Amino acid sequence: MELFLVFFLHHITNPVEGFPMLFHIAHLTHLLSLQAIHDSSNADSIQEQIHLTIIALLKYLSLDATLSNHKDLLTLFLLAYHFSDNARNTTRISAILPNISSIQCLRASTVWEILNKAPFYDGDTYR
């Protein structure tokens, strides 16, 4: 989970050349808030902001990301995480599959969170 957040925080200031991230405004808002809290060393509110940022990264899609099956942030993170060099060669396949499986818990946690909050919004899972 830490690498997931750090990757996007790093990408805002130092993007991977030729590897665009399709951020939704909610992604940028939460990432920049998290960065500001971290920079101010306000440990009291950072835990909640980490949670909100992860939920936002998994919940929202930019318009461009909705037009492609392979442009959601989780998929892009998994691809970039497995680059083994600057030429974008990837690590061996046996190393990729366990990482994909382990990160699915983030996706499952997000779905659980969204479904639990839906009754507060008349069943709307997009709010």
C-alpha positions in Angstrom: 0.0 0.0 0.0 2.8 2.4 0.8 4.4 1.9 -2.6 1.1 2.6 -4.2 0.8 6.0 -2.6 4.5 6.9 -2.9 4.4 6.1 -6.6 1.6 8.6 -7.3 3.0 11.2 -4.9 6.4 10.9 -6.7 4.7 10.9 -10.1 3.2 14.3 -9.5 6.6 16.0 -9.2 8.7 13.6 -11.2 6.6 11.8 -13.8 7.9 8.7 -15.6 8.8 10.0 -19.0 6.5 8.6 -21.7 4.2 7.0 -19.1 1.3 9.4 -18.6 -1.0 9.0 -15.6 -4.6 9.9 -16.2 -5.5 11.7 -12.9 -9.0 12.6 -12.0 -9.3 16.0 -10.1 -10.2 14.0 -6.9 -6.9 12.1 -7.2 -4.9 15.3 -7.4 -6.8 16.9 -4.6 -6.3 14.0 -2.2 -2.6 13.5 -3.2 -1.8 17.1 -2.8 -3.6 17.2 0.6 -1.7 14.2 1.7 1.6 15.8 0.6 0.8 19.0 2.5 -0.1 17.1 5.7 3.2 15.1 5.4 5.2 18.3 4.8 3.6 20.0 7.8 4.3 16.9 10.0 0.7 16.9 11.2 0.6 13.2 12.2 -2.9 13.5 13.8 -4.7 13.9 10.4 -2.4 11.9 8.1 -3.9 8.5 8.8 -7.4 9.7 7.7 -6.0 11.4 4.7 -4.1 8.3 3.7 -7.4 6.4 3.8 -9.2 9.0 1.8 -6.5 9.2 -0.8 -6.4 5.4 -1.4 -10.2 5.4 -1.7 -10.1 8.2 -4.2 -7.3 6.6 -6.3 -9.3 3.4 -6.6 -12.8 4.9 -6.8 -12.5 7.7 -9.4 -11.5 7.4 -13.1 -10.6 10.3 -15.3 -12.6 10.7 -18.5 -9.6 9.5 -20.5 -9.3 6.4 -18.3 -12.9 5.5 -18.9 -12.2 5.3 -22.6 -9.5 2.6 -22.1 -9.5 -0.7 -20.3 -5.8 -0.3 -19.5 -5.6 3.2 -18.2 -6.9 3.0 -14.6 -4.4 4.0 -12.0 -4.1 0.5 -10.4 -3.2 -1.1 -13.7 -0.7 1.7 -14.6 0.9 1.3 -11.1 1.2 -2.4 -11.5 2.9 -2.0 -15.0 5.3 0.7 -13.8 6.1 -1.2 -10.6 7.3 -4.1 -12.6 9.6 -2.2 -15.0 13.1 -3.6 -14.5 15.0 -0.8 -16.3 14.5 2.5 -18.1 13.7 0.8 -21.4 10.5 -0.5 -19.7 11.4 -4.1 -19.8 9.5 -5.9 -17.1 10.5 -8.4 -14.4 9.9 -12.1 -14.9 6.3 -13.1 -14.9 6.6 -15.2 -11.8 7.3 -12.1 -9.8 4.4 -10.1 -11.2 1.5 -12.5 -10.4 1.9 -12.5 -6.5 2.0 -8.7 -6.5 -1.2 -8.5 -8.6 -2.9 -10.8 -6.2 -1.7 -9.0 -3.1 -2.9 -5.6 -4.3 -6.4 -6.9 -5.0 -7.0 -6.5 -1.2 -7.0 -2.7 -1.9 -9.6 -3.1 -4.5 -11.7 -5.3 -2.3 -11.4 -2.9 0.6 -12.5 -0.1 -1.6 -15.6 -1.9 -2.9 -16.5 -2.8 0.7 -16.2 0.8 1.8 -18.3 2.1 -1.2 -21.0 -0.5 -0.6 -21.2 0.3 3.1 -21.6 4.0 2.4 -24.1 3.7 -0.5 -27.1 3.6 1.8 -26.2 7.1 3.1 -26.5 8.3 -0.5 -29.8 6.6 -1.6 -27.8 3.6 -3.0 -25.6 5.8 -5.2 -22.2 4.2 -5.3 -20.6 7.0 -7.3 -20.8 9.7 -4.7 
